[in-house]
């Protein structure tokens, strides 16, 4: 990635005479106790190669900076137990995308008991409200963690709107980010995200 990025940056500079900034988003799900040291090492590397940013804050397109954003899908409790102390210690902002119909539950979208996240538990409403809002941004991960590419438009709108409404009501602030479960959605739905 970094070699390819250097080539693109060089070509951009040759054409525009300005060096482009980059934004790389690191997406995690769970950080187990056994993975805590590896996660801390990764965050140390992140601090050396770029500037950690919150997805809510605008970044400059042309200032020669490598921006890095840390995100967590599914809102598992292991993130607050094992990753959050490291993020706090290093003042690294992060975004947690949470399915709003799964507070305090084991992930109902995982049906295989051998899946590595099958025994995880989603954050409770109280845990979500207690997160430091100067460091952690909350985003939607739909209401039920459904596969958006497999549902009709009415259900699609309901998944997005219900999640946004529940999270905003709970937290008392606007929710303007979404991470699409499984990374799959129909491009015709892009307009619905904007709405």
Biotite code that builds the C-alpha atoms (Angstrom):
import biotite.structure as struc

atoms = struc.array([
    struc.Atom([0.000, 0.000, 0.000], chain_id="A", res_id=1, res_name="UNK", atom_name="CA", element="C"),
    struc.Atom([2.648, 2.514, 1.011], chain_id="A", res_id=2, res_name="UNK", atom_name="CA", element="C"),
    struc.Atom([4.710, 1.896, -2.152], chain_id="A", res_id=3, res_name="UNK", atom_name="CA", element="C"),
    struc.Atom([1.612, 2.329, -4.317], chain_id="A", res_id=4, res_name="UNK", atom_name="CA", element="C"),
    struc.Atom([0.671, 5.414, -2.301], chain_id="A", res_id=5, res_name="UNK", atom_name="CA", element="C"),
    struc.Atom([4.113, 6.959, -2.868], chain_id="A", res_id=6, res_name="UNK", atom_name="CA", element="C"),
    struc.Atom([3.760, 6.426, -6.623], chain_id="A", res_id=7, res_name="UNK", atom_name="CA", element="C"),
    struc.Atom([0.305, 8.068, -6.647], chain_id="A", res_id=8, res_name="UNK", atom_name="CA", element="C"),
    struc.Atom([1.572, 10.951, -4.501], chain_id="A", res_id=9, res_name="UNK", atom_name="CA", element="C"),
    struc.Atom([4.529, 11.503, -6.803], chain_id="A", res_id=10, res_name="UNK", atom_name="CA", element="C"),
    struc.Atom([2.315, 11.515, -9.917], chain_id="A", res_id=11, res_name="UNK", atom_name="CA", element="C"),
    struc.Atom([-0.103, 13.908, -8.222], chain_id="A", res_id=12, res_name="UNK", atom_name="CA", element="C"),
    struc.Atom([2.766, 16.253, -7.342], chain_id="A", res_id=13, res_name="UNK", atom_name="CA", element="C"),
    struc.Atom([4.111, 16.157, -10.909], chain_id="A", res_id=14, res_name="UNK", atom_name="CA", element="C"),
    struc.Atom([0.669, 17.012, -12.315], chain_id="A", res_id=15, res_name="UNK", atom_name="CA", element="C"),
    struc.Atom([-0.638, 19.495, -9.714], chain_id="A", res_id=16, res_name="UNK", atom_name="CA", element="C"),
    struc.Atom([2.583, 20.654, -8.010], chain_id="A", res_id=17, res_name="UNK", atom_name="CA", element="C"),
    struc.Atom([0.925, 19.837, -4.688], chain_id="A", res_id=18, res_name="UNK", atom_name="CA", element="C"),
    struc.Atom([1.381, 16.728, -2.603], chain_id="A", res_id=19, res_name="UNK", atom_name="CA", element="C"),
    struc.Atom([-1.854, 14.972, -1.639], chain_id="A", res_id=20, res_name="UNK", atom_name="CA", element="C"),
    struc.Atom([-2.661, 13.870, 1.863], chain_id="A", res_id=21, res_name="UNK", atom_name="CA", element="C"),
    struc.Atom([-3.805, 10.307, 2.445], chain_id="A", res_id=22, res_name="UNK", atom_name="CA", element="C"),
    struc.Atom([-6.438, 8.859, 4.728], chain_id="A", res_id=23, res_name="UNK", atom_name="CA", element="C"),
    struc.Atom([-6.183, 5.211, 5.710], chain_id="A", res_id=24, res_name="UNK", atom_name="CA", element="C"),
    struc.Atom([-8.979, 3.705, 7.790], chain_id="A", res_id=25, res_name="UNK", atom_name="CA", element="C"),
    struc.Atom([-7.999, 0.796, 10.029], chain_id="A", res_id=26, res_name="UNK", atom_name="CA", element="C"),
    struc.Atom([-11.034, -1.350, 10.820], chain_id="A", res_id=27, res_name="UNK", atom_name="CA", element="C"),
    struc.Atom([-11.105, -3.720, 13.763], chain_id="A", res_id=28, res_name="UNK", atom_name="CA", element="C"),
    struc.Atom([-13.888, -5.803, 15.241], chain_id="A", res_id=29, res_name="UNK", atom_name="CA", element="C"),
    struc.Atom([-12.684, -7.309, 18.494], chain_id="A", res_id=30, res_name="UNK", atom_name="CA", element="C"),
    struc.Atom([-9.503, -6.835, 20.504], chain_id="A", res_id=31, res_name="UNK", atom_name="CA", element="C"),
    struc.Atom([-9.107, -9.829, 22.786], chain_id="A", res_id=32, res_name="UNK", atom_name="CA", element="C"),
    struc.Atom([-6.918, -9.902, 25.873], chain_id="A", res_id=33, res_name="UNK", atom_name="CA", element="C"),
    struc.Atom([-4.385, -11.970, 23.910], chain_id="A", res_id=34, res_name="UNK", atom_name="CA", element="C"),
    struc.Atom([-4.339, -9.349, 21.134], chain_id="A", res_id=35, res_name="UNK", atom_name="CA", element="C"),
    struc.Atom([-3.811, -6.344, 23.423], chain_id="A", res_id=36, res_name="UNK", atom_name="CA", element="C"),
    struc.Atom([-0.016, -6.200, 22.982], chain_id="A", res_id=37, res_name="UNK", atom_name="CA", element="C"),
    struc.Atom([-0.318, -6.494, 19.200], chain_id="A", res_id=38, res_name="UNK", atom_name="CA", element="C"),
    struc.Atom([-2.939, -3.742, 19.186], chain_id="A", res_id=39, res_name="UNK", atom_name="CA", element="C"),
    struc.Atom([-0.677, -1.499, 21.310], chain_id="A", res_id=40, res_name="UNK", atom_name="CA", element="C"),
    struc.Atom([2.220, -2.158, 18.919], chain_id="A", res_id=41, res_name="UNK", atom_name="CA", element="C"),
    struc.Atom([0.016, -1.279, 15.944], chain_id="A", res_id=42, res_name="UNK", atom_name="CA", element="C"),
    struc.Atom([-1.053, 1.982, 17.595], chain_id="A", res_id=43, res_name="UNK", atom_name="CA", element="C"),
    struc.Atom([2.611, 2.857, 18.232], chain_id="A", res_id=44, res_name="UNK", atom_name="CA", element="C"),
    struc.Atom([3.367, 2.273, 14.552], chain_id="A", res_id=45, res_name="UNK", atom_name="CA", element="C"),
    struc.Atom([0.343, 4.379, 13.614], chain_id="A", res_id=46, res_name="UNK", atom_name="CA", element="C"),
    struc.Atom([1.697, 7.297, 15.668], chain_id="A", res_id=47, res_name="UNK", atom_name="CA", element="C"),
    struc.Atom([5.053, 7.049, 13.876], chain_id="A", res_id=48, res_name="UNK", atom_name="CA", element="C"),
    struc.Atom([3.748, 6.966, 10.300], chain_id="A", res_id=49, res_name="UNK", atom_name="CA", element="C"),
    struc.Atom([0.855, 9.397, 10.392], chain_id="A", res_id=50, res_name="UNK", atom_name="CA", element="C"),
    struc.Atom([-1.592, 11.542, 12.281], chain_id="A", res_id=51, res_name="UNK", atom_name="CA", element="C"),
    struc.Atom([-4.552, 9.796, 13.941], chain_id="A", res_id=52, res_name="UNK", atom_name="CA", element="C"),
    struc.Atom([-7.788, 11.620, 13.202], chain_id="A", res_id=53, res_name="UNK", atom_name="CA", element="C"),
    struc.Atom([-11.444, 11.510, 14.104], chain_id="A", res_id=54, res_name="UNK", atom_name="CA", element="C"),
    struc.Atom([-13.701, 10.850, 11.126], chain_id="A", res_id=55, res_name="UNK", atom_name="CA", element="C"),
    struc.Atom([-15.900, 13.792, 12.187], chain_id="A", res_id=56, res_name="UNK", atom_name="CA", element="C"),
    struc.Atom([-13.195, 16.390, 11.707], chain_id="A", res_id=57, res_name="UNK", atom_name="CA", element="C"),
    struc.Atom([-12.349, 17.649, 8.193], chain_id="A", res_id=58, res_name="UNK", atom_name="CA", element="C"),
    struc.Atom([-8.831, 17.028, 6.970], chain_id="A", res_id=59, res_name="UNK", atom_name="CA", element="C"),
    struc.Atom([-6.735, 19.058, 4.579], chain_id="A", res_id=60, res_name="UNK", atom_name="CA", element="C"),
    struc.Atom([-6.424, 17.468, 1.173], chain_id="A", res_id=61, res_name="UNK", atom_name="CA", element="C"),
    struc.Atom([-3.071, 19.094, 0.456], chain_id="A", res_id=62, res_name="UNK", atom_name="CA", element="C"),
    struc.Atom([-0.762, 19.234, 3.421], chain_id="A", res_id=63, res_name="UNK", atom_name="CA", element="C"),
    struc.Atom([1.528, 16.220, 2.899], chain_id="A", res_id=64, res_name="UNK", atom_name="CA", element="C"),
    struc.Atom([0.133, 14.361, 5.880], chain_id="A", res_id=65, res_name="UNK", atom_name="CA", element="C"),
    struc.Atom([-0.745, 10.698, 6.227], chain_id="A", res_id=66, res_name="UNK", atom_name="CA", element="C"),
    struc.Atom([-3.977, 10.631, 8.210], chain_id="A", res_id=67, res_name="UNK", atom_name="CA", element="C"),
    struc.Atom([-5.078, 7.431, 9.926], chain_id="A", res_id=68, res_name="UNK", atom_name="CA", element="C"),
    struc.Atom([-8.511, 6.686, 11.380], chain_id="A", res_id=69, res_name="UNK", atom_name="CA", element="C"),
    struc.Atom([-9.192, 3.795, 13.754], chain_id="A", res_id=70, res_name="UNK", atom_name="CA", element="C"),
    struc.Atom([-12.635, 2.195, 13.641], chain_id="A", res_id=71, res_name="UNK", atom_name="CA", element="C"),
    struc.Atom([-14.359, -0.754, 15.291], chain_id="A", res_id=72, res_name="UNK", atom_name="CA", element="C"),
    struc.Atom([-17.342, -2.552, 13.793], chain_id="A", res_id=73, res_name="UNK", atom_name="CA", element="C"),
    struc.Atom([-19.975, -4.301, 15.943], chain_id="A", res_id=74, res_name="UNK", atom_name="CA", element="C"),
    struc.Atom([-19.316, -2.448, 19.215], chain_id="A", res_id=75, res_name="UNK", atom_name="CA", element="C"),
    struc.Atom([-17.974, -5.397, 21.196], chain_id="A", res_id=76, res_name="UNK", atom_name="CA", element="C"),
    struc.Atom([-17.197, -5.001, 24.902], chain_id="A", res_id=77, res_name="UNK", atom_name="CA", element="C"),
    struc.Atom([-13.670, -6.318, 24.357], chain_id="A", res_id=78, res_name="UNK", atom_name="CA", element="C"),
    struc.Atom([-12.937, -3.021, 22.610], chain_id="A", res_id=79, res_name="UNK", atom_name="CA", element="C"),
    struc.Atom([-13.613, -0.966, 25.742], chain_id="A", res_id=80, res_name="UNK", atom_name="CA", element="C"),
    struc.Atom([-11.796, -3.450, 27.971], chain_id="A", res_id=81, res_name="UNK", atom_name="CA", element="C"),
    struc.Atom([-8.686, -3.993, 25.836], chain_id="A", res_id=82, res_name="UNK", atom_name="CA", element="C"),
    struc.Atom([-8.404, -1.266, 23.164], chain_id="A", res_id=83, res_name="UNK", atom_name="CA", element="C"),
    struc.Atom([-9.852, 1.821, 24.850], chain_id="A", res_id=84, res_name="UNK", atom_name="CA", element="C"),
    struc.Atom([-7.114, 2.095, 27.539], chain_id="A", res_id=85, res_name="UNK", atom_name="CA", element="C"),
    struc.Atom([-4.469, 2.098, 24.786], chain_id="A", res_id=86, res_name="UNK", atom_name="CA", element="C"),
    struc.Atom([-6.388, 4.666, 22.748], chain_id="A", res_id=87, res_name="UNK", atom_name="CA", element="C"),
    struc.Atom([-6.773, 6.889, 25.834], chain_id="A", res_id=88, res_name="UNK", atom_name="CA", element="C"),
    struc.Atom([-3.114, 6.585, 26.776], chain_id="A", res_id=89, res_name="UNK", atom_name="CA", element="C"),
    struc.Atom([-2.024, 7.649, 23.276], chain_id="A", res_id=90, res_name="UNK", atom_name="CA", element="C"),
    struc.Atom([-4.893, 10.123, 22.656], chain_id="A", res_id=91, res_name="UNK", atom_name="CA", element="C"),
    struc.Atom([-5.892, 8.254, 19.497], chain_id="A", res_id=92, res_name="UNK", atom_name="CA", element="C"),
    struc.Atom([-9.474, 8.999, 18.448], chain_id="A", res_id=93, res_name="UNK", atom_name="CA", element="C"),
    struc.Atom([-11.645, 6.150, 17.184], chain_id="A", res_id=94, res_name="UNK", atom_name="CA", element="C"),
    struc.Atom([-15.108, 5.484, 15.811], chain_id="A", res_id=95, res_name="UNK", atom_name="CA", element="C"),
    struc.Atom([-17.257, 2.602, 17.044], chain_id="A", res_id=96, res_name="UNK", atom_name="CA", element="C"),
    struc.Atom([-20.007, 1.424, 14.700], chain_id="A", res_id=97, res_name="UNK", atom_name="CA", element="C"),
    struc.Atom([-22.747, -0.326, 16.635], chain_id="A", res_id=98, res_name="UNK", atom_name="CA", element="C"),
    struc.Atom([-25.867, -2.264, 15.630], chain_id="A", res_id=99, res_name="UNK", atom_name="CA", element="C"),
    struc.Atom([-28.567, -0.529, 17.660], chain_id="A", res_id=100, res_name="UNK", atom_name="CA", element="C"),
    struc.Atom([-30.755, -3.585, 18.204], chain_id="A", res_id=101, res_name="UNK", atom_name="CA", element="C"),
    struc.Atom([-28.077, -5.662, 19.926], chain_id="A", res_id=102, res_name="UNK", atom_name="CA", element="C"),
    struc.Atom([-27.128, -3.722, 23.075], chain_id="A", res_id=103, res_name="UNK", atom_name="CA", element="C"),
    struc.Atom([-25.794, -6.083, 25.745], chain_id="A", res_id=104, res_name="UNK", atom_name="CA", element="C"),
    struc.Atom([-26.349, -9.201, 23.611], chain_id="A", res_id=105, res_name="UNK", atom_name="CA", element="C"),
    struc.Atom([-24.085, -11.748, 22.030], chain_id="A", res_id=106, res_name="UNK", atom_name="CA", element="C"),
    struc.Atom([-24.071, -11.052, 18.286], chain_id="A", res_id=107, res_name="UNK", atom_name="CA", element="C"),
    struc.Atom([-27.314, -12.568, 16.914], chain_id="A", res_id=108, res_name="UNK", atom_name="CA", element="C"),
    struc.Atom([-25.942, -12.293, 13.355], chain_id="A", res_id=109, res_name="UNK", atom_name="CA", element="C"),
    struc.Atom([-23.306, -14.950, 14.161], chain_id="A", res_id=110, res_name="UNK", atom_name="CA", element="C"),
    struc.Atom([-24.860, -18.393, 14.028], chain_id="A", res_id=111, res_name="UNK", atom_name="CA", element="C"),
    struc.Atom([-21.689, -20.480, 14.061], chain_id="A", res_id=112, res_name="UNK", atom_name="CA", element="C"),
    struc.Atom([-20.644, -21.098, 17.680], chain_id="A", res_id=113, res_name="UNK", atom_name="CA", element="C"),
    struc.Atom([-17.052, -21.670, 16.476], chain_id="A", res_id=114, res_name="UNK", atom_name="CA", element="C"),
    struc.Atom([-16.840, -18.159, 14.986], chain_id="A", res_id=115, res_name="UNK", atom_name="CA", element="C"),
    struc.Atom([-14.111, -16.126, 16.762], chain_id="A", res_id=116, res_name="UNK", atom_name="CA", element="C"),
    struc.Atom([-16.625, -13.414, 17.756], chain_id="A", res_id=117, res_name="UNK", atom_name="CA", element="C"),
    struc.Atom([-19.483, -15.744, 18.754], chain_id="A", res_id=118, res_name="UNK", atom_name="CA", element="C"),
    struc.Atom([-18.841, -15.257, 22.487], chain_id="A", res_id=119, res_name="UNK", atom_name="CA", element="C"),
    struc.Atom([-18.355, -11.502, 22.290], chain_id="A", res_id=120, res_name="UNK", atom_name="CA", element="C"),
    struc.Atom([-20.973, -9.220, 23.822], chain_id="A", res_id=121, res_name="UNK", atom_name="CA", element="C"),
    struc.Atom([-22.133, -5.943, 22.283], chain_id="A", res_id=122, res_name="UNK", atom_name="CA", element="C"),
    struc.Atom([-21.830, -2.832, 24.459], chain_id="A", res_id=123, res_name="UNK", atom_name="CA", element="C"),
    struc.Atom([-24.756, -2.033, 26.718], chain_id="A", res_id=124, res_name="UNK", atom_name="CA", element="C"),
    struc.Atom([-26.543, 1.308, 26.480], chain_id="A", res_id=125, res_name="UNK", atom_name="CA", element="C"),
    struc.Atom([-24.836, 2.400, 29.716], chain_id="A", res_id=126, res_name="UNK", atom_name="CA", element="C"),
    struc.Atom([-21.380, 1.479, 28.400], chain_id="A", res_id=127, res_name="UNK", atom_name="CA", element="C"),
    struc.Atom([-22.043, 3.344, 25.167], chain_id="A", res_id=128, res_name="UNK", atom_name="CA", element="C"),
    struc.Atom([-23.147, 6.487, 27.025], chain_id="A", res_id=129, res_name="UNK", atom_name="CA", element="C"),
    struc.Atom([-20.060, 6.321, 29.275], chain_id="A", res_id=130, res_name="UNK", atom_name="CA", element="C"),
    struc.Atom([-17.563, 6.401, 26.389], chain_id="A", res_id=131, res_name="UNK", atom_name="CA", element="C"),
    struc.Atom([-15.438, 9.577, 26.289], chain_id="A", res_id=132, res_name="UNK", atom_name="CA", element="C"),
    struc.Atom([-17.035, 11.672, 23.544], chain_id="A", res_id=133, res_name="UNK", atom_name="CA", element="C"),
    struc.Atom([-13.864, 13.727, 23.134], chain_id="A", res_id=134, res_name="UNK", atom_name="CA", element="C"),
    struc.Atom([-12.108, 10.563, 21.909], chain_id="A", res_id=135, res_name="UNK", atom_name="CA", element="C"),
    struc.Atom([-14.798, 8.170, 20.667], chain_id="A", res_id=136, res_name="UNK", atom_name="CA", element="C"),
    struc.Atom([-17.267, 8.875, 17.864], chain_id="A", res_id=137, res_name="UNK", atom_name="CA", element="C"),
    struc.Atom([-20.302, 6.618, 17.525], chain_id="A", res_id=138, res_name="UNK", atom_name="CA", element="C"),
    struc.Atom([-21.676, 5.532, 14.179], chain_id="A", res_id=139, res_name="UNK", atom_name="CA", element="C"),
    struc.Atom([-24.444, 3.270, 12.979], chain_id="A", res_id=140, res_name="UNK", atom_name="CA", element="C"),
    struc.Atom([-23.896, -0.331, 11.948], chain_id="A", res_id=141, res_name="UNK", atom_name="CA", element="C"),
    struc.Atom([-27.594, -0.595, 10.992], chain_id="A", res_id=142, res_name="UNK", atom_name="CA", element="C"),
    struc.Atom([-30.268, -1.707, 13.429], chain_id="A", res_id=143, res_name="UNK", atom_name="CA", element="C"),
    struc.Atom([-29.887, -5.480, 13.147], chain_id="A", res_id=144, res_name="UNK", atom_name="CA", element="C"),
    struc.Atom([-26.526, -5.944, 11.373], chain_id="A", res_id=145, res_name="UNK", atom_name="CA", element="C"),
    struc.Atom([-28.311, -7.162, 8.248], chain_id="A", res_id=146, res_name="UNK", atom_name="CA", element="C"),
    struc.Atom([-26.817, -7.605, 4.812], chain_id="A", res_id=147, res_name="UNK", atom_name="CA", element="C"),
    struc.Atom([-28.066, -4.443, 3.090], chain_id="A", res_id=148, res_name="UNK", atom_name="CA", element="C"),
    struc.Atom([-27.506, -5.833, -0.401], chain_id="A", res_id=149, res_name="UNK", atom_name="CA", element="C"),
    struc.Atom([-30.165, -8.520, 0.240], chain_id="A", res_id=150, res_name="UNK", atom_name="CA", element="C"),
    struc.Atom([-33.127, -6.409, 1.381], chain_id="A", res_id=151, res_name="UNK", atom_name="CA", element="C"),
    struc.Atom([-35.819, -4.294, -0.253], chain_id="A", res_id=152, res_name="UNK", atom_name="CA", element="C"),
    struc.Atom([-35.818, -0.494, -0.170], chain_id="A", res_id=153, res_name="UNK", atom_name="CA", element="C"),
    struc.Atom([-38.420, -0.219, 2.609], chain_id="A", res_id=154, res_name="UNK", atom_name="CA", element="C"),
    struc.Atom([-36.414, -2.515, 4.926], chain_id="A", res_id=155, res_name="UNK", atom_name="CA", element="C"),
    struc.Atom([-33.194, -0.756, 3.938], chain_id="A", res_id=156, res_name="UNK", atom_name="CA", element="C"),
    struc.Atom([-34.637, 2.637, 4.981], chain_id="A", res_id=157, res_name="UNK", atom_name="CA", element="C"),
    struc.Atom([-36.006, 1.146, 8.196], chain_id="A", res_id=158, res_name="UNK", atom_name="CA", element="C"),
    struc.Atom([-32.618, -0.376, 9.146], chain_id="A", res_id=159, res_name="UNK", atom_name="CA", element="C"),
    struc.Atom([-30.838, 2.927, 8.590], chain_id="A", res_id=160, res_name="UNK", atom_name="CA", element="C"),
    struc.Atom([-33.457, 5.235, 10.102], chain_id="A", res_id=161, res_name="UNK", atom_name="CA", element="C"),
    struc.Atom([-34.209, 3.077, 13.157], chain_id="A", res_id=162, res_name="UNK", atom_name="CA", element="C"),
    struc.Atom([-30.514, 2.794, 13.979], chain_id="A", res_id=163, res_name="UNK", atom_name="CA", element="C"),
    struc.Atom([-29.884, 6.511, 13.581], chain_id="A", res_id=164, res_name="UNK", atom_name="CA", element="C"),
    struc.Atom([-32.976, 7.423, 15.635], chain_id="A", res_id=165, res_name="UNK", atom_name="CA", element="C"),
    struc.Atom([-32.161, 4.985, 18.490], chain_id="A", res_id=166, res_name="UNK", atom_name="CA", element="C"),
    struc.Atom([-28.521, 6.057, 18.753], chain_id="A", res_id=167, res_name="UNK", atom_name="CA", element="C"),
    struc.Atom([-29.350, 9.775, 18.606], chain_id="A", res_id=168, res_name="UNK", atom_name="CA", element="C"),
    struc.Atom([-32.049, 9.372, 21.250], chain_id="A", res_id=169, res_name="UNK", atom_name="CA", element="C"),
    struc.Atom([-29.701, 7.439, 23.516], chain_id="A", res_id=170, res_name="UNK", atom_name="CA", element="C"),
    struc.Atom([-26.678, 9.705, 23.122], chain_id="A", res_id=171, res_name="UNK", atom_name="CA", element="C"),
    struc.Atom([-28.351, 13.079, 22.585], chain_id="A", res_id=172, res_name="UNK", atom_name="CA", element="C"),
    struc.Atom([-26.208, 13.925, 19.557], chain_id="A", res_id=173, res_name="UNK", atom_name="CA", element="C"),
    struc.Atom([-26.338, 13.522, 15.802], chain_id="A", res_id=174, res_name="UNK", atom_name="CA", element="C"),
    struc.Atom([-25.201, 10.254, 14.268], chain_id="A", res_id=175, res_name="UNK", atom_name="CA", element="C"),
    struc.Atom([-23.802, 10.970, 10.816], chain_id="A", res_id=176, res_name="UNK", atom_name="CA", element="C"),
    struc.Atom([-21.636, 7.915, 10.070], chain_id="A", res_id=177, res_name="UNK", atom_name="CA", element="C"),
    struc.Atom([-22.467, 4.380, 9.057], chain_id="A", res_id=178, res_name="UNK", atom_name="CA", element="C"),
    struc.Atom([-20.342, 1.317, 8.470], chain_id="A", res_id=179, res_name="UNK", atom_name="CA", element="C"),
    struc.Atom([-22.152, -1.146, 6.244], chain_id="A", res_id=180, res_name="UNK", atom_name="CA", element="C"),
    struc.Atom([-22.235, -4.686, 7.699], chain_id="A", res_id=181, res_name="UNK", atom_name="CA", element="C"),
    struc.Atom([-20.264, -7.126, 5.545], chain_id="A", res_id=182, res_name="UNK", atom_name="CA", element="C"),
    struc.Atom([-19.175, -4.155, 3.409], chain_id="A", res_id=183, res_name="UNK", atom_name="CA", element="C"),
    struc.Atom([-21.944, -4.947, 0.951], chain_id="A", res_id=184, res_name="UNK", atom_name="CA", element="C"),
    struc.Atom([-24.680, -2.711, -0.381], chain_id="A", res_id=185, res_name="UNK", atom_name="CA", element="C"),
    struc.Atom([-26.223, -1.939, -3.732], chain_id="A", res_id=186, res_name="UNK", atom_name="CA", element="C"),
    struc.Atom([-24.809, 1.256, -5.236], chain_id="A", res_id=187, res_name="UNK", atom_name="CA", element="C"),
    struc.Atom([-28.353, 2.399, -6.050], chain_id="A", res_id=188, res_name="UNK", atom_name="CA", element="C"),
    struc.Atom([-28.812, 2.856, -2.299], chain_id="A", res_id=189, res_name="UNK", atom_name="CA", element="C"),
    struc.Atom([-26.104, 5.549, -2.088], chain_id="A", res_id=190, res_name="UNK", atom_name="CA", element="C"),
    struc.Atom([-28.816, 8.230, -2.341], chain_id="A", res_id=191, res_name="UNK", atom_name="CA", element="C"),
    struc.Atom([-30.587, 6.724, 0.679], chain_id="A", res_id=192, res_name="UNK", atom_name="CA", element="C"),
    struc.Atom([-27.420, 6.997, 2.779], chain_id="A", res_id=193, res_name="UNK", atom_name="CA", element="C"),
    struc.Atom([-27.149, 10.672, 1.873], chain_id="A", res_id=194, res_name="UNK", atom_name="CA", element="C"),
    struc.Atom([-30.786, 11.257, 2.820], chain_id="A", res_id=195, res_name="UNK", atom_name="CA", element="C"),
])
